Amino acid sequence: EKPMFIPVQSNFRNLIAVLSKVRHPATGRYLLGNREDGTNLDHDDDGVLPDVEFPRGVNGLLLDLGVSSHQIDTSERGFAFMKEGPLDMRMSGNDPYSQSTAVGSSALTAADICNEFDEAALIDILRTYGDEPRARRVAGAIVSSRPLHTTTDLVHAINSVTPTFARQKRAGLIATSARVFQALRIAVNEEDGALKEVLERVAPWALARSG
């Protein structure tokens, strides 16, 4: 029997709530039911939930951890270093109350990080989330270039300590900018925290013991 994949669109923060309401496309029963707060439907005589397809959990979860191209391509979001735009990078855009993102809402912007965080904090972000080999130099350039308001401002700061072209592609401006923008995006949206929540809370809740 071939496995059945049931797509679900959700930010990682509310995945349990969304999964609780998803129904099986063939049987119409809930996939998992609302097991989080113990308000499942009554069990039958065999201890089985009659309106839940997988009362003991599903066999697996497949997570799409990528960033959608329409977000990157929208200059107003500030994700793309090759496009002029505000230094925002929030998945929710400029609406801090939006719940339609990968990680929920965030009031912090990339501009806030670049303009307000000290150099040590910037170095840590660039190393941790961007694996940036010249994190110290780039962080120093960001601090020296303050205030930064646009993606172009940030690229110019990076370019002040990074050659536009280099023998090693990893050392050039494009590759360095890609790592810096990635690091800031992850920090702004707390993507590591969202993934940790899925692995530590959602997966144990949704998966069967053998899943």
C-alpha positions as CSV (number, residue, x, y, z in Angstrom):
1,E,0.0,0.0,0.0
2,K,1.4,3.4,-1.0
3,P,1.8,6.0,1.7
4,M,-0.7,8.9,1.6
5,F,0.7,12.4,2.0
6,I,-1.8,15.0,3.3
7,P,-0.5,18.6,2.8
8,V,-1.1,21.1,5.5
9,Q,-0.2,24.8,5.4
10,S,0.7,26.2,8.8
11,N,3.3,28.2,10.6
12,F,5.3,25.9,12.9
13,R,4.0,27.6,16.0
14,N,0.4,26.6,15.5
15,L,0.9,23.2,13.9
16,I,-0.8,21.3,16.6
17,A,-3.9,23.4,16.4
18,V,-4.0,23.0,12.6
19,L,-3.4,19.3,12.7
20,S,-6.1,18.8,15.2
21,K,-8.7,20.1,12.7
22,V,-7.4,18.3,9.6
23,R,-9.7,15.5,8.3
24,H,-8.8,12.4,6.2
25,P,-9.6,13.1,2.6
26,A,-11.2,9.7,2.1
27,T,-13.0,8.9,5.4
28,G,-13.8,12.4,6.5
29,R,-12.6,11.6,10.1
30,Y,-10.1,13.7,12.0
31,L,-6.5,12.7,11.4
32,L,-5.4,13.1,15.0
33,G,-8.2,15.0,16.8
34,N,-7.7,17.6,19.5
35,R,-5.5,15.5,21.8
36,E,-3.6,18.5,23.2
37,D,-6.1,19.5,25.9
38,G,-7.8,16.1,26.3
39,T,-11.0,17.1,24.6
40,N,-11.1,14.2,22.3
41,L,-14.4,12.5,21.3
42,D,-15.5,9.7,23.6
43,H,-13.7,6.4,23.3
44,D,-15.6,3.3,22.3
45,D,-15.6,0.1,24.2
46,D,-12.2,-0.8,22.9
47,G,-10.6,2.5,23.9
48,V,-10.5,3.7,20.3
49,L,-11.6,7.1,19.1
50,P,-14.3,6.4,16.5
51,D,-14.0,9.8,14.7
52,V,-10.2,9.9,14.7
53,E,-8.3,8.2,11.9
54,F,-5.0,7.9,13.7
55,P,-5.7,8.0,17.4
56,R,-2.2,6.6,18.2
57,G,-0.4,9.0,15.9
58,V,0.7,9.2,12.2
59,N,3.7,7.3,10.7
60,G,5.6,10.4,9.8
61,L,5.9,14.2,9.2
62,L,7.5,15.8,6.2
63,L,8.4,19.4,6.8
64,D,9.1,22.0,4.2
65,L,11.7,24.3,5.7
66,G,12.4,26.4,2.7
67,V,11.5,30.1,2.1
68,S,9.0,30.6,-0.7
69,S,10.2,32.4,-3.8
70,H,7.3,35.0,-3.7
71,Q,8.6,36.2,-0.3
72,I,12.2,36.5,-1.6
73,D,11.1,38.2,-4.8
74,T,9.0,40.8,-3.1
75,S,11.4,43.7,-2.6
76,E,9.2,45.3,0.1
77,R,9.9,42.4,2.4
78,G,13.7,43.1,2.4
79,F,14.9,39.5,1.9
80,A,16.7,39.9,-1.3
81,F,20.1,41.6,-1.3
82,M,20.0,42.2,-5.0
83,K,16.8,44.3,-4.7
84,E,16.3,47.7,-3.1
85,G,13.8,47.5,-0.2
86,P,13.4,48.3,3.5
87,L,15.5,46.3,5.8
88,D,12.6,44.3,7.3
89,M,12.9,40.5,6.7
90,R,9.8,39.6,8.8
91,M,7.9,36.8,7.3
92,S,4.7,38.6,8.4
93,G,5.8,41.7,6.4
94,N,5.0,44.9,8.3
95,D,2.1,43.3,10.2
96,P,3.4,42.1,13.5
97,Y,0.0,40.4,14.3
98,S,0.0,38.2,11.2
99,Q,-0.3,34.5,11.9
100,S,0.1,33.3,8.3
101,T,3.9,33.0,8.5
102,A,6.3,30.1,9.0
103,V,7.1,31.1,12.5
104,G,4.3,33.4,13.7
105,S,4.7,37.1,14.3
106,S,7.7,39.2,15.0
107,A,8.1,42.9,15.9
108,L,11.8,42.8,15.4
109,T,13.2,43.8,12.0
110,A,16.6,43.3,10.4
111,A,17.1,47.1,10.7
112,D,16.6,46.8,14.4
113,I,19.3,44.2,14.6
114,C,21.7,46.1,12.4
115,N,21.2,49.4,14.2
116,E,20.7,48.4,17.8
117,F,22.6,45.1,18.5
118,D,26.1,45.4,19.7
119,E,29.0,44.1,17.6
120,A,29.4,40.9,19.7
121,A,25.8,40.0,19.2
122,L,26.0,40.6,15.4
123,I,29.1,38.4,15.3
124,D,27.3,35.6,17.0
125,I,24.3,35.9,14.7
126,L,26.5,35.9,11.5
127,R,28.5,32.9,12.7
128,T,25.6,30.9,14.1
129,Y,23.0,31.4,11.4
130,G,25.2,32.3,8.4
131,D,28.4,30.3,9.0
132,E,30.1,33.6,8.0
133,P,34.0,33.2,8.1
134,R,34.5,37.0,8.3
135,A,31.7,37.6,10.8
136,R,33.9,40.0,12.9
137,R,34.8,42.2,10.0
138,V,31.3,42.3,8.6
139,A,29.8,43.0,12.0
140,G,32.2,45.9,12.5
141,A,31.3,47.3,9.1
142,I,27.6,47.2,10.0
143,V,28.2,49.1,13.2
144,S,30.4,51.6,11.4
145,S,27.8,52.2,8.7
146,R,24.9,52.9,11.0
147,P,22.1,53.9,10.5
148,L,21.1,51.2,8.0
149,H,17.5,51.4,6.6
150,T,17.5,49.6,3.3
151,T,18.9,46.4,1.8
152,T,21.2,48.5,-0.3
153,D,22.6,50.1,2.9
154,L,23.5,46.7,4.2
155,V,25.1,45.5,1.0
156,H,27.2,48.7,0.9
157,A,28.3,48.0,4.5
158,I,29.2,44.4,3.5
159,N,31.0,45.6,0.4
160,S,33.2,48.0,2.5
161,V,35.0,45.0,3.9
162,T,34.3,42.4,1.1
163,P,35.7,42.4,-2.4
164,T,33.1,42.6,-5.1
165,F,34.8,39.7,-6.9
166,A,37.1,37.1,-5.4
167,R,39.0,34.1,-6.7
168,Q,37.0,32.0,-4.2
169,K,33.3,32.6,-4.8
170,R,32.6,32.1,-1.1
171,A,34.7,35.2,-0.4
172,G,33.0,37.5,-2.9
173,L,30.2,40.1,-2.3
174,I,27.3,38.0,-3.6
175,A,28.1,34.9,-1.5
176,T,28.9,37.0,1.6
177,S,25.7,39.0,1.2
178,A,23.7,35.8,0.8
179,R,25.0,34.5,4.1
180,V,24.5,37.7,6.0
181,F,20.9,38.1,4.8
182,Q,20.2,34.5,5.6
183,A,21.6,34.9,9.1
184,L,19.5,38.1,9.8
185,R,16.3,36.4,8.4
186,I,16.7,33.5,10.7
187,A,17.3,35.7,13.7
188,V,14.4,38.0,12.9
189,N,11.9,35.2,12.5
190,E,13.4,32.9,15.3
191,E,13.4,30.1,12.8
192,D,15.6,27.9,14.9
193,G,13.1,28.2,17.8
194,A,10.2,27.3,15.6
195,L,12.0,24.2,14.3
196,K,13.0,23.2,17.9
197,E,9.3,23.5,18.9
198,V,8.3,21.2,16.1
199,L,10.9,18.6,17.0
200,E,10.4,18.7,20.8
201,R,6.6,19.3,21.0
202,V,4.8,18.7,17.8
203,A,6.6,15.5,16.7
204,P,6.0,13.6,20.0
205,W,2.3,14.7,19.9
206,A,1.6,13.7,16.3
207,L,3.8,10.6,15.7
208,A,3.0,7.1,16.6
209,R,5.6,5.2,18.7
210,S,7.1,3.6,15.6
211,G,6.8,6.9,13.5
